[in-house]
Every structure is written in C-alpha cells, then in structure tokens.
Amino acid sequence: MTPPPSSPTDADWGPPERAQVALLADVGAAPKPGNVDRDHDHPDLRLGHFLAGGVGAGVGLRAAAVGDPVGAAFERAVAGMSRGAGTNTQFGSLLLLVPLVRAAAASDRDLSPDGAAAVVASTTVADAAAFYRAFDHVDVAVPDPPEGIVDLDVRRGAEAIPTLEARGVTLSDVFSRTTADSNATEWTTGFRRTFETAAGIVDDDGPLTDRVARAFLDRLATDEDTLIRTVHGAAVATEVRKRAAAARGDSDAVAALDADLLDRGINPGATADLVTAATFVALERGVSV
Amino acid sequence: MTPPPSSPTDADWGPPERAQVALLADVGAAPKPGNVDRDHDHPDLRLGHFLAGGVGAGVGLRAAAVGDPVGAAFERAVAGMSRGAGTNTQFGSLLLLVPLVRAAAASDRDLSPDGAAAVVASTTVADAAAFYRAFDHVDVAVPDPPEGIVDLDVRRGAEAIPTLEARGVTLSDVFSRTTADSNATEWTTGFRRTFETAAGIVDDDGPLTDRVARAFLDRLATDEDTLIRTVHGAAVATEVRKRAAAARGDSDAVAALDADLLDRGINPGATADLVTAATFVALERGVSV
C-alpha cells in the first residue's frame, strides 16, 4: 500500500530554508565590492555557481536542523555545495550557518550568542574529523597554521584525523587554536559580530538584498577581511578596509572600489561569510525578502 | 540511542536539486526582456522573492522525486514557494517541473516526451483536487475558462473539488480542457516545446545563465506568450513576439524591448515557465552551471 502523500506543513519553511535564502541573497545583492554579486561575475566563478552551491548545501542544512552532529551536517552541506557548484562557493558561510541553524532548530531553540556558544561547546572529536574531511571535497584558501600544529593543518584533510583522535581535539578546540581567521573568531566568541551585524540588518529598511549590500559595506569598512589577508597580505587587507570606510555613502566611490578590487582579483570573502550568517539571523528575527 | 549521522550520498544531488537550479537560473540570467532577471526587479516583485520562492519549492520537488502523487507534490511546492516568497513567483514553472522531476526520478526513469506523457496519463481525480487547492495558496493570472465549464474555473480553488469528484475529472483532463495556456499545452503534448528548447540549450555554448537568456529570447520570438495574452490581450502578445523576433542578435534592440516591456508592466511569464522547464531538462542532460 502506498503511504499517504505529505501535505504542506510549517516544517516546510524553517531555519534550513532561511539559511539557503541567506546564501542566495549574498549573491543577489549589489554592490558588494570585489564579490561575485548581482552586478558581476569573476572570470572563473559566476553567479550560477553560487546559486547551484546554495541549492546543493540544503541537504546538510536540513541535517543540522534535525539533529545530525554539527561536523557531519557541515561535511554534507559542503559535499552538496561542491556537487552543485563544482567548486568552492560557500564553504566559509556554511561553517557559520550550520551551528546557527542547529541553535535555531534545537528543541531548546536559542538563536543567541549563548545558544550558539552552547552548540560550539557541545562539539566532539568526531565533529572535528568531519570538518577535516570536508576539506577533501573542495579547495579552500586558509592561513598557515600556527607553529607546532602543522600536523593539524586543515589542508591535510582526512589525513589529519588520526592525530585529532590521538590528541582528543574537538571541533571547538580546532577553532580555539586557529588565528587570523574571521570564521574561527565567530566560533570562539559566541558569534558576536554575526549577531551585531544581524541587528543592523533588522534595524535597516527596504528589500533584503539592499540591506545585505549595506551591511556588507559597513562590515568591510570595520574589519580587515581575513581572506584578503590570507591571499594578498595584511597591507592589502588594511587598504581595502580604509577605502571601504571612505567610500561609505558615496556610490561613485563604492563603484570605483568595486572595479578596482575586481581588476586586482581581490575578493572579500570572509566579510561575505559573516554577512551571510547575519542575514540568516535577521531572517529568523522576521526580516522578509 | 542516537541514529548515525547521514553521510553525503549521490542522492544529495538529483532531479529536485537540478529543478531548483533551473528556477534560480531563470532569474540569474539576463537580459530576459520584461521579466524580473539579474538586471532588474519589478516595482513589487524582486529577485529576492524568486530566490526565496525557489528555495521554498524544494520540499515539493523532493516529494515528487520520492513518489508523492503529482498533484500533492505540486501543491506542496506551491505552498513552500508562497511561504518563502510571500507571493506567486513560480507557480507556472512548478506546474511543468513537478511532472518532469517525477519522470526523471521514477524507478523506470524516462525523461522524454513519452515518459512525461506517461506521468500525465497517470494522474487522478485526487491530483486534480490538489491542483485546485494550490490556487488557494497564491493569486495566479489565468485565462477565463471555456464556455460550459465555469464551475471548474481554477480560480474557484478548493470550492471546485466536489464538482471534479462528481464528474471524475483527472488532472490530465483539466489540462485537456484548458485552452490558451502555454503550460496546459505542454501537459497535453508530451512537453514538446520544453524538450525542443532543452535541445537548443544543450547545443549552445557558455555559462548556463547565458544559454538561458538566449533560449528565452528565441522562445519569445517564436510563440506568443500566453500570460501576456491573458493579461494584456492578443494584440500585445503578437506585438511582443514580432519585436522579439526583430531584436534577435541586436543587443540594443533587446535592451530597448526590455525597457519598453518593463515600462508598460508587460511580463512574458509563460515563456519564462517554459524555458525554466527546458533548463531543468538540459541540466539532466549534463549541462553544467
């Protein structure tokens, strides 16, 4: 006998779906100087890649919501993203979204700094192992590891798992040892800047994608982008922050910054990750598209 | 005991995910004269609405893939779209995608005119009832029903279900009685133009969104858009077809047509539905983003 068909339910629209909207709004917004956005592609990375990556990540976001371990859900999201996009589009955004979706969807639902910190604190060695496995699905630009932990360099992928297990390193421990990475900072500070940025998006007016573009420029003007620092060095990261601060409120200056970053191949990807996570929190707080 | 976490599998990327990518590529492409697209919004309908609608529809597309009845899967997709977007963004596209996803995902997988026709032929009175219920989730512009079947006007929504049941009308029957609607034509002709358009997308070159934009303009130049005919009348539909045909290959003329259609509030939505369905078929045939 065939089971009865499913009917539309409230569960059909929840944290995983809002997280996917946040991923898509990131590239549906403009201007976002240096990013792939609604206005322009990069030579080898296009809007279409991000749309497919955002679709593919859905299965991992849904796994996080129903209680799969954070590490496994993240690995599944990254694998789905990679299957969809064929490249790395949203690895960093997913690293922030997965624990936030878990916090928002848990039975003791608490999408707050404390709730997010509790998810981080609950992570295990198995979560760390899954996180390392996720690096085997895609190429990710990361900073060099600190002295003394080269055997835990994330670029080793699954090869590092025996070391993780021998030392009892949890996923929370991994980020506590990571420096110079904006996403690790969020993991170790209760997602402080994520929630701060979300509050700004909530207080803003207008369509979601316009709010996203403004939040992106504000964040770019405030923090040095750690992906830029990893790829282009500290001086370039400082330059971009200062130019973004000077360009705020001047659309010609924003357009000039955008054109220059595109021309030089400078992509503020860490800032995009943070704003995407903040967009998810703002959607959970009731902001509509 | 906690169940083991799920791992990435081939099932994580399949027909439902490719259908969602098709929905998103529809608005990620440009220029698509008169549509919401990458280049521009409408005053009250924006790119963000379509992104959220495409996310929300996912649950119904996945239901179609795992064997829920076509009508129930369609209703669930429309309800999810409406929850996400807060308005009607992709009703017509979903009406084409749901049976095609079913054909692509069935155990005797046959994404072909015959396979699609078999899905249509298998529909029941319950599928028709779910289709009518879907109209209660959103406002949809449809042509007036033919003389003699006003009691089956889809705009009556669930109120028409007792009549459907009394007369034993299946979902296939509903479309056989519908005239002047491009999507009904696809349902009753084995999706002839959908597969024809898909073949053109497969044979084209370049990024998916560029292929989508070209296919849209070709289709707009070939068929009179039935949504335009419903909303603005036959003369306007004819005018748009002729102007699209004259504009092909001339980007200035395409831009002028786009600006004029936007200015007059003329949206070739039926053409977008058809090209979205064709994009899904092309993705199933191996086209990448």
Contacts between the chains, C-beta under 8 A, distances in Angstrom:
chain1	res1	chain2	res2	distance
A	2	B	67	7.7
A	5	B	63	7.3
A	5	B	68	4.4
A	5	B	69	5.1
A	5	B	72	3.5
A	5	B	73	7.3
A	5	B	130	7.9
A	6	B	63	5.6
A	6	B	68	5.9
A	6	B	72	7.0
A	6	B	76	6.4
A	7	B	72	7.2
A	7	B	75	7.8
A	7	B	76	6.9
A	8	B	75	6.7
A	8	B	76	5.0
A	8	B	79	3.5
A	8	B	80	6.8
A	8	B	83	7.9
A	8	B	137	7.8
A	12	B	56	7.3
A	12	B	59	4.6
A	12	B	76	6.9
A	12	B	79	6.8
A	12	B	80	4.8
A	12	B	83	6.4
A	13	B	56	5.9
A	13	B	80	6.3
A	13	B	83	3.9
A	13	B	84	6.2
A	17	B	55	5.2
A	17	B	56	6.1
A	17	B	58	7.6
A	17	B	80	7.8
A	17	B	84	6.4
A	20	B	55	4.5
A	21	B	51	6.2
A	21	B	52	4.9
A	21	B	55	5.4
A	21	B	84	6.9
A	24	B	24	7.0
A	24	B	51	4.1
A	24	B	52	7.9
A	24	B	54	7.8
A	24	B	55	6.9
A	25	B	48	6.2
A	25	B	51	6.5
A	28	B	47	5.0
A	28	B	48	5.9
A	28	B	51	5.4
A	38	B	38	6.1
A	38	B	47	6.9
A	41	B	207	8.0
A	46	B	207	5.6
A	46	B	209	7.3
A	46	B	289	7.3
A	47	B	28	5.1
A	47	B	38	6.9
A	47	B	209	6.6
A	48	B	25	6.2
A	48	B	28	5.9
A	48	B	207	5.8
A	48	B	208	5.0
A	48	B	209	5.0
A	48	B	289	3.9
A	49	B	289	5.7
A	51	B	21	6.2
A	51	B	24	4.1
A	51	B	25	6.5
A	51	B	28	5.4
A	51	B	289	7.2
A	52	B	21	4.9
A	52	B	24	7.9
A	52	B	289	4.6
A	54	B	24	7.8
A	55	B	17	5.2
A	55	B	20	4.5
A	55	B	21	5.4
A	55	B	24	6.9
A	55	B	58	7.6
A	56	B	12	7.3
A	56	B	13	5.9
A	56	B	17	6.1
A	58	B	17	7.6
A	58	B	55	7.7
A	58	B	58	6.4
A	59	B	12	4.6
A	63	B	5	7.3
A	63	B	6	5.6
A	67	B	2	7.7
A	68	B	5	4.5
A	68	B	6	6.0
A	69	B	5	5.1
A	72	B	5	3.5
A	72	B	6	7.0
A	72	B	7	7.2
A	73	B	5	7.4
A	75	B	7	7.8
A	75	B	8	6.7
A	76	B	6	6.3
A	76	B	7	6.9
A	76	B	8	5.0
A	76	B	12	6.9
A	79	B	8	3.4
A	79	B	12	6.7
A	80	B	8	6.8
A	80	B	12	4.8
A	80	B	13	6.3
A	80	B	17	7.8
A	83	B	8	7.9
A	83	B	12	6.5
A	83	B	13	3.9
A	84	B	13	6.2
A	84	B	17	6.4
A	84	B	21	6.9
A	84	B	289	7.7
A	85	B	289	6.8
A	86	B	288	6.3
A	86	B	289	7.1
A	130	B	5	7.9
A	137	B	8	7.8
A	207	B	41	7.9
A	207	B	46	5.6
A	207	B	48	5.8
A	208	B	48	5.0
A	209	B	46	7.3
A	209	B	47	6.6
A	209	B	48	5.0
A	288	B	86	6.3
A	289	B	46	7.3
A	289	B	48	3.9
A	289	B	49	5.6
A	289	B	51	7.1
A	289	B	52	4.6
A	289	B	84	7.7
A	289	B	85	6.8
A	289	B	86	7.1
